Amino acid sequence: MKYKRVIFISMDNTCLGPVAECIFNRIAEGREIEAISRGLVVLFPEPMNAKMISVMRERGMEIGKELSEPLKKDDLVEGTLLLAMSDQEVSMVREMFPDEKVYKLRNFVGEKGDVETPLGKSLADYETCYEHIDLLTKMAAEKIFREDQQ
Protein backbone atom coordinates (compact mmCIF):
# COMPACT_ATOMS: atom_id res chain seq x y z
CA MET A 1 0.00 0.00 0.00
CA LYS A 2 1.25 3.45 -0.83
CA TYR A 3 1.02 5.71 2.19
CA LYS A 4 0.06 9.34 1.81
CA ARG A 5 0.28 10.32 5.47
CA VAL A 6 2.09 9.09 8.55
CA ILE A 7 0.73 10.10 11.95
CA PHE A 8 3.16 9.80 14.85
CA ILE A 9 1.10 9.32 17.99
CA SER A 10 2.27 10.11 21.49
CA MET A 11 0.39 10.66 24.70
CA ASP A 12 0.40 14.47 24.88
CA ASN A 13 1.95 15.52 21.52
CA THR A 14 4.52 17.84 23.10
CA CYS A 15 7.74 15.87 22.55
CA LEU A 16 8.11 12.44 20.93
CA GLY A 17 5.54 12.68 18.13
CA PRO A 18 6.47 16.20 17.00
CA VAL A 19 10.16 15.22 16.84
CA ALA A 20 9.39 12.19 14.67
CA GLU A 21 7.12 14.36 12.48
CA CYS A 22 9.90 16.89 11.93
CA ILE A 23 12.53 14.25 11.15
CA PHE A 24 10.24 12.33 8.78
CA ASN A 25 9.20 15.43 6.84
CA ARG A 26 12.83 16.42 6.38
CA ILE A 27 13.63 12.94 4.99
CA ALA A 28 10.50 12.81 2.82
CA GLU A 29 11.01 16.21 1.21
CA GLY A 30 10.00 15.99 -2.46
CA ARG A 31 7.93 12.81 -1.97
CA GLU A 32 4.15 12.58 -2.03
CA ILE A 33 3.83 11.75 1.66
CA GLU A 34 3.46 13.92 4.74
CA ALA A 35 3.91 13.32 8.42
CA ILE A 36 1.92 14.89 11.22
CA SER A 37 1.85 14.18 14.93
CA ARG A 38 -1.07 13.96 17.30
CA GLY A 39 -1.70 13.23 20.96
CA LEU A 40 -4.21 11.04 22.71
CA VAL A 41 -4.55 13.02 25.94
CA VAL A 42 -4.71 16.64 24.81
CA LEU A 43 -7.31 18.36 26.95
CA PHE A 44 -6.12 21.79 25.80
CA PRO A 45 -3.29 22.87 23.47
CA GLU A 46 0.05 22.75 25.32
CA PRO A 47 3.39 24.19 24.17
CA MET A 48 6.14 21.91 22.89
CA ASN A 49 8.66 20.58 25.41
CA ALA A 50 11.34 23.26 25.96
CA LYS A 51 14.19 20.80 26.48
CA MET A 52 13.44 18.97 23.24
CA ILE A 53 13.15 22.27 21.37
CA SER A 54 16.64 23.11 22.65
CA VAL A 55 18.04 19.73 21.55
CA MET A 56 16.54 20.13 18.08
CA ARG A 57 17.79 23.69 17.64
CA GLU A 58 21.32 22.47 18.40
CA ARG A 59 20.89 20.25 15.35
CA GLY A 60 19.51 23.03 13.16
CA MET A 61 15.92 21.76 13.30
CA GLU A 62 12.66 23.34 14.38
CA ILE A 63 9.49 21.58 15.48
CA GLY A 64 6.93 22.74 12.94
CA LYS A 65 4.23 23.65 15.42
CA GLU A 66 3.91 25.51 18.69
CA LEU A 67 1.01 23.69 20.37
CA SER A 68 -0.09 20.09 20.84
CA GLU A 69 -3.00 18.69 18.84
CA PRO A 70 -5.35 15.77 19.59
CA LEU A 71 -5.91 12.85 17.22
CA LYS A 72 -9.22 13.31 15.41
CA LYS A 73 -11.17 11.25 12.87
CA ASP A 74 -10.52 13.96 10.26
CA ASP A 75 -6.78 13.19 10.48
CA LEU A 76 -7.35 9.64 9.23
CA VAL A 77 -7.43 10.13 5.47
CA GLU A 78 -7.12 7.20 3.05
CA GLY A 79 -3.55 5.91 2.95
CA THR A 80 -2.72 6.86 6.55
CA LEU A 81 -0.15 4.94 8.59
CA LEU A 82 -0.50 5.28 12.37
CA LEU A 83 2.71 4.85 14.38
CA ALA A 84 2.42 5.05 18.18
CA MET A 85 5.25 5.26 20.71
CA SER A 86 3.99 2.68 23.24
CA ASP A 87 1.71 -0.31 23.76
CA GLN A 88 -0.59 1.89 25.84
CA GLU A 89 -1.01 4.34 22.98
CA VAL A 90 -1.66 1.52 20.50
CA SER A 91 -4.43 0.22 22.78
CA MET A 92 -5.95 3.67 23.15
CA VAL A 93 -6.01 4.23 19.38
CA ARG A 94 -7.65 0.84 18.86
CA GLU A 95 -10.35 1.80 21.37
CA MET A 96 -10.94 5.19 19.74
CA PHE A 97 -10.75 4.01 16.12
CA PRO A 98 -11.29 0.23 15.99
CA ASP A 99 -11.27 0.12 12.18
CA GLU A 100 -7.83 1.72 11.86
CA LYS A 101 -4.55 -0.20 11.76
CA VAL A 102 -1.99 1.13 14.21
CA TYR A 103 1.55 -0.04 14.84
CA LYS A 104 4.03 0.67 17.56
CA LEU A 105 6.96 2.52 15.96
CA ARG A 106 9.58 0.11 17.28
CA ASN A 107 7.58 -2.95 16.12
CA PHE A 108 7.08 -1.40 12.68
CA VAL A 109 10.86 -1.33 12.17
CA GLY A 110 11.42 -4.80 13.63
CA GLU A 111 12.37 -3.93 17.20
CA LYS A 112 10.70 -4.48 20.57
CA GLY A 113 9.78 -2.16 23.40
CA ASP A 114 8.30 1.30 23.82
CA VAL A 115 9.83 4.66 23.04
CA GLU A 116 10.16 6.15 26.50
CA THR A 117 9.59 9.83 27.14
CA PRO A 118 12.37 11.62 29.06
CA LEU A 119 9.83 13.84 30.86
CA GLY A 120 11.42 15.46 33.90
CA LYS A 121 14.90 14.14 33.12
CA SER A 122 18.13 15.92 32.18
CA LEU A 123 18.98 17.60 28.90
CA ALA A 124 21.37 14.70 28.20
CA ASP A 125 18.41 12.30 28.48
CA TYR A 126 16.52 14.40 25.93
CA GLU A 127 19.53 14.25 23.60
CA THR A 128 19.60 10.45 23.93
CA CYS A 129 15.85 10.32 23.28
CA TYR A 130 16.26 12.50 20.19
CA GLU A 131 18.95 10.19 18.79
CA HIS A 132 16.69 7.20 19.41
CA ILE A 133 13.68 8.79 17.69
CA ASP A 134 15.90 9.96 14.84
CA LEU A 135 17.13 6.41 14.19
CA LEU A 136 13.67 4.81 14.48
CA THR A 137 12.09 7.44 12.23
CA LYS A 138 14.77 6.98 9.57
CA MET A 139 14.27 3.21 9.71
CA ALA A 140 10.49 3.65 9.35
CA ALA A 141 10.94 6.05 6.42
CA GLU A 142 13.27 3.62 4.68
CA LYS A 143 10.71 0.82 5.08
CA ILE A 144 7.85 3.00 3.83
CA PHE A 145 9.82 4.28 0.82
CA ARG A 146 10.97 0.74 -0.06
CA GLU A 147 7.35 -0.53 0.08
CA ASP A 148 6.22 2.36 -2.12
CA GLN A 149 8.76 1.38 -4.81
CA GLN A 150 7.53 -2.21 -4.98
Phi and psi in degrees as GROMACS dihedral restraints (atoms count N, CA, C in turn):
[ dihedral_restraints ]
;  ai    aj    ak    al  type     phi  dphi    fc
    3     4     5     6     1   -88.2    20    10
    4     5     6     7     1   121.3    20    10
    6     7     8     9     1   -85.7    20    10
    7     8     9    10     1   142.4    20    10
    9    10    11    12     1  -107.4    20    10
   10    11    12    13     1   -23.0    20    10
   12    13    14    15     1  -147.5    20    10
   13    14    15    16     1   140.2    20    10
   15    16    17    18     1  -117.0    20    10
   16    17    18    19     1   130.4    20    10
   18    19    20    21     1  -113.5    20    10
   19    20    21    22     1   117.8    20    10
   21    22    23    24     1   -89.2    20    10
   22    23    24    25     1   121.3    20    10
   24    25    26    27     1  -110.3    20    10
   25    26    27    28     1   127.1    20    10
   27    28    29    30     1  -131.3    20    10
   28    29    30    31     1   173.6    20    10
   30    31    32    33     1   -63.9    20    10
   31    32    33    34     1   -53.4    20    10
   33    34    35    36     1  -114.5    20    10
   34    35    36    37     1    -2.8    20    10
   36    37    38    39     1    60.8    20    10
   37    38    39    40     1    36.6    20    10
   39    40    41    42     1  -117.4    20    10
   40    41    42    43     1    -3.0    20    10
   42    43    44    45     1  -147.3    20    10
   43    44    45    46     1   -78.6    20    10
   45    46    47    48     1   -61.4    20    10
   46    47    48    49     1   -53.4    20    10
   48    49    50    51     1   -61.3    20    10
   49    50    51    52     1   -48.7    20    10
   51    52    53    54     1   -60.8    20    10
   52    53    54    55     1   -33.8    20    10
   54    55    56    57     1   -65.4    20    10
   55    56    57    58     1   -47.9    20    10
   57    58    59    60     1   -61.4    20    10
   58    59    60    61     1   -40.7    20    10
   60    61    62    63     1   -57.1    20    10
   61    62    63    64     1   -48.5    20    10
   63    64    65    66     1   -62.3    20    10
   64    65    66    67     1   -47.3    20    10
   66    67    68    69     1   -62.8    20    10
   67    68    69    70     1   -46.9    20    10
   69    70    71    72     1   -61.1    20    10
   70    71    72    73     1   -45.8    20    10
   72    73    74    75     1   -64.4    20    10
   73    74    75    76     1   -32.7    20    10
   75    76    77    78     1   -66.1    20    10
   76    77    78    79     1   -43.9    20    10
   78    79    80    81     1   -67.6    20    10
   79    80    81    82     1   -38.7    20    10
   81    82    83    84     1   -85.8    20    10
   82    83    84    85     1     3.1    20    10
   84    85    86    87     1   -51.2    20    10
   85    86    87    88     1   128.8    20    10
   87    88    89    90     1    91.0    20    10
   88    89    90    91     1    -7.8    20    10
   90    91    92    93     1   -99.0    20    10
   91    92    93    94     1   161.6    20    10
   93    94    95    96     1   -90.5    20    10
   94    95    96    97     1    57.7    20    10
   96    97    98    99     1  -149.8    20    10
   97    98    99   100     1   143.6    20    10
   99   100   101   102     1  -126.9    20    10
  100   101   102   103     1   154.7    20    10
  102   103   104   105     1  -117.6    20    10
  103   104   105   106     1   142.2    20    10
  105   106   107   108     1  -133.5    20    10
  106   107   108   109     1   168.4    20    10
  108   109   110   111     1  -130.4    20    10
  109   110   111   112     1   149.0    20    10
  111   112   113   114     1  -144.8    20    10
  112   113   114   115     1   158.8    20    10
  114   115   116   117     1  -114.0    20    10
  115   116   117   118     1   160.2    20    10
  117   118   119   120     1  -100.0    20    10
  118   119   120   121     1   -24.9    20    10
  120   121   122   123     1  -123.7    20    10
  121   122   123   124     1    76.9    20    10
  123   124   125   126     1  -120.9    20    10
  124   125   126   127     1    92.1    20    10
  126   127   128   129     1   -77.8    20    10
  127   128   129   130     1   -29.7    20    10
  129   130   131   132     1  -153.4    20    10
  130   131   132   133     1   153.5    20    10
  132   133   134   135     1   -60.8    20    10
  133   134   135   136     1   125.9    20    10
  135   136   137   138     1  -113.1    20    10
  136   137   138   139     1   151.5    20    10
  138   139   140   141     1   -70.6    20    10
  139   140   141   142     1   158.4    20    10
  141   142   143   144     1   -64.7    20    10
  142   143   144   145     1   155.5    20    10
  144   145   146   147     1   -65.3    20    10
  145   146   147   148     1   122.9    20    10
  147   148   149   150     1   -62.6    20    10
  148   149   150   151     1   -38.3    20    10
  150   151   152   153     1   -66.4    20    10
  151   152   153   154     1   -41.3    20    10
  153   154   155   156     1   -69.8    20    10
  154   155   156   157     1   -35.3    20    10
  156   157   158   159     1   -59.0    20    10
  157   158   159   160     1   -43.6    20    10
  159   160   161   162     1   -61.0    20    10
  160   161   162   163     1   -46.3    20    10
  162   163   164   165     1   -60.6    20    10
  163   164   165   166     1   -43.3    20    10
  165   166   167   168     1   -68.9    20    10
  166   167   168   169     1   -39.5    20    10
  168   169   170   171     1   -62.6    20    10
  169   170   171   172     1   -35.1    20    10
  171   172   173   174     1   -60.1    20    10
  172   173   174   175     1   -25.1    20    10
  174   175   176   177     1  -100.7    20    10
  175   176   177   178     1    10.1    20    10
  177   178   179   180     1    74.1    20    10
  178   179   180   181     1    26.2    20    10
  180   181   182   183     1  -121.6    20    10
  181   182   183   184     1   151.5    20    10
  183   184   185   186     1  -126.8    20    10
  184   185   186   187     1   135.3    20    10
  186   187   188   189     1   -67.5    20    10
  187   188   189   190     1   132.5    20    10
  189   190   191   192     1   -75.4    20    10
  190   191   192   193     1     1.7    20    10
  192   193   194   195     1  -142.3    20    10
  193   194   195   196     1   161.7    20    10
  195   196   197   198     1  -100.8    20    10
  196   197   198   199     1   -27.4    20    10
  198   199   200   201     1  -127.7    20    10
  199   200   201   202     1   151.0    20    10
  201   202   203   204     1   -68.4    20    10
  202   203   204   205     1   155.2    20    10
  204   205   206   207     1  -135.8    20    10
  205   206   207   208     1   140.0    20    10
  207   208   209   210     1   -81.2    20    10
  208   209   210   211     1   154.4    20    10
  210   211   212   213     1   -73.1    20    10
  211   212   213   214     1   127.7    20    10
  213   214   215   216     1  -127.6    20    10
  214   215   216   217     1   158.6    20    10
  216   217   218   219     1   -56.4    20    10
  217   218   219   220     1   -36.7    20    10
  219   220   221   222     1   -61.0    20    10
  220   221   222   223     1   -23.9    20    10
  222   223   224   225     1   -71.8    20    10
  223   224   225   226     1   -20.6    20    10
  225   226   227   228     1   -92.1    20    10
  226   227   228   229     1    70.9    20    10
  228   229   230   231     1   -77.7    20    10
  229   230   231   232     1   165.1    20    10
  231   232   233   234     1   -60.0    20    10
  232   233   234   235     1   136.9    20    10
  234   235   236   237     1    83.9    20    10
  235   236   237   238     1    26.5    20    10
  237   238   239   240     1   -95.5    20    10
  238   239   240   241     1   135.1    20    10
  240   241   242   243     1  -108.3    20    10
  241   242   243   244     1   124.5    20    10
  243   244   245   246     1  -101.7    20    10
  244   245   246   247     1   122.5    20    10
  246   247   248   249     1  -124.2    20    10
  247   248   249   250     1   112.2    20    10
  249   250   251   252     1   -99.1    20    10
  250   251   252   253     1   161.6    20    10
  252   253   254   255     1   -89.0    20    10
  253   254   255   256     1   -21.3    20    10
  255   256   257   258     1  -145.8    20    10
  256   257   258   259     1   164.9    20    10
  258   259   260   261     1   -59.7    20    10
  259   260   261   262     1   -39.6    20    10
  261   262   263   264     1   -60.6    20    10
  262   263   264   265     1   -42.5    20    10
  264   265   266   267     1   -68.6    20    10
  265   266   267   268     1   -37.8    20    10
  267   268   269   270     1   -59.0    20    10
  268   269   270   271     1   -46.6    20    10
  270   271   272   273     1   -61.4    20    10
  271   272   273   274     1   -41.9    20    10
  273   274   275   276     1   -64.6    20    10
  274   275   276   277     1   -41.9    20    10
  276   277   278   279     1   -63.6    20    10
  277   278   279   280     1   -42.1    20    10
  279   280   281   282     1   -62.6    20    10
  280   281   282   283     1   -34.0    20    10
  282   283   284   285     1   -69.3    20    10
  283   284   285   286     1   -43.3    20    10
  285   286   287   288     1   -71.8    20    10
  286   287   288   289     1   -40.9    20    10
  288   289   290   291     1  -134.5    20    10
  289   290   291   292     1    76.4    20    10
  291   292   293   294     1   -62.5    20    10
  292   293   294   295     1   -20.3    20    10
  294   295   296   297     1   -87.9    20    10
  295   296   297   298     1    -6.0    20    10
  297   298   299   300     1   -95.2    20    10
  298   299   300   301     1   142.5    20    10
  300   301   302   303     1   -86.7    20    10
  301   302   303   304     1   131.3    20    10
  303   304   305   306     1  -133.4    20    10
  304   305   306   307     1   141.2    20    10
  306   307   308   309     1  -123.1    20    10
  307   308   309   310     1   151.5    20    10
  309   310   311   312     1   -80.4    20    10
  310   311   312   313     1   135.0    20    10
  312   313   314   315     1   -51.2    20    10
  313   314   315   316     1   -48.6    20    10
  315   316   317   318     1   -63.3    20    10
  316   317   318   319     1   -41.4    20    10
  318   319   320   321     1   -63.6    20    10
  319   320   321   322     1   -39.3    20    10
  321   322   323   324     1   -58.1    20    10
  322   323   324   325     1   -34.1    20    10
  324   325   326   327     1   -98.6    20    10
  325   326   327   328     1    10.0    20    10
  327   328   329   330     1    89.3    20    10
  328   329   330   331     1    18.8    20    10
  330   331   332   333     1  -114.8    20    10
  331   332   333   334     1   172.8    20    10
  333   334   335   336     1  -118.2    20    10
  334   335   336   337     1   158.2    20    10
  336   337   338   339     1   100.0    20    10
  337   338   339   340     1   169.1    20    10
  339   340   341   342     1   -93.7    20    10
  340   341   342   343     1   159.3    20    10
  342   343   344   345     1   -89.3    20    10
  343   344   345   346     1   114.7    20    10
  345   346   347   348     1   -86.3    20    10
  346   347   348   349     1   138.3    20    10
  348   349   350   351     1   -82.3    20    10
  349   350   351   352     1   139.6    20    10
  351   352   353   354     1   -87.9    20    10
  352   353   354   355     1    19.3    20    10
  354   355   356   357     1   -45.2    20    10
  355   356   357   358     1   124.6    20    10
  357   358   359   360     1    81.5    20    10
  358   359   360   361     1     2.3    20    10
  360   361   362   363     1   -97.2    20    10
  361   362   363   364     1  -175.0    20    10
  363   364   365   366     1   -76.3    20    10
  364   365   366   367     1   166.4    20    10
  366   367   368   369     1   -60.7    20    10
  367   368   369   370     1   -36.5    20    10
  369   370   371   372     1   -61.3    20    10
  370   371   372   373     1   -37.3    20    10
  372   373   374   375     1   -65.9    20    10
  373   374   375   376     1   -36.9    20    10
  375   376   377   378     1   -67.2    20    10
  376   377   378   379     1   -37.4    20    10
  378   379   380   381     1   -63.9    20    10
  379   380   381   382     1   -42.4    20    10
  381   382   383   384     1   -63.2    20    10
  382   383   384   385     1   -42.5    20    10
  384   385   386   387     1   -61.7    20    10
  385   386   387   388     1   -44.1    20    10
  387   388   389   390     1   -57.9    20    10
  388   389   390   391     1   -47.3    20    10
  390   391   392   393     1   -60.0    20    10
  391   392   393   394     1   -39.7    20    10
  393   394   395   396     1   -64.7    20    10
  394   395   396   397     1   -48.5    20    10
  396   397   398   399     1   -64.3    20    10
  397   398   399   400     1   -39.4    20    10
  399   400   401   402     1   -57.6    20    10
  400   401   402   403     1   -49.2    20    10
  402   403   404   405     1   -63.2    20    10
  403   404   405   406     1   -48.6    20    10
  405   406   407   408     1   -62.3    20    10
  406   407   408   409     1   -39.9    20    10
  408   409   410   411     1   -66.9    20    10
  409   410   411   412     1   -41.2    20    10
  411   412   413   414     1   -64.9    20    10
  412   413   414   415     1   -38.4    20    10
  414   415   416   417     1   -65.4    20    10
  415   416   417   418     1   -41.8    20    10
  417   418   419   420     1   -64.3    20    10
  418   419   420   421     1   -43.7    20    10
  420   421   422   423     1   -61.0    20    10
  421   422   423   424     1   -44.0    20    10
  423   424   425   426     1   -59.6    20    10
  424   425   426   427     1   -43.1    20    10
  426   427   428   429     1   -64.3    20    10
  427   428   429   430     1   -44.9    20    10
  429   430   431   432     1   -63.3    20    10
  430   431   432   433     1   -45.9    20    10
  432   433   434   435     1   -66.3    20    10
  433   434   435   436     1   -37.4    20    10
  435   436   437   438     1   -65.4    20    10
  436   437   438   439     1   -42.4    20    10
  438   439   440   441     1   -64.6    20    10
  439   440   441   442     1   -36.5    20    10
  441   442   443   444     1   -66.5    20    10
  442   443   444   445     1   -29.6    20    10
  444   445   446   447     1   -78.5    20    10
  445   446   447   448     1   -20.0    20    10
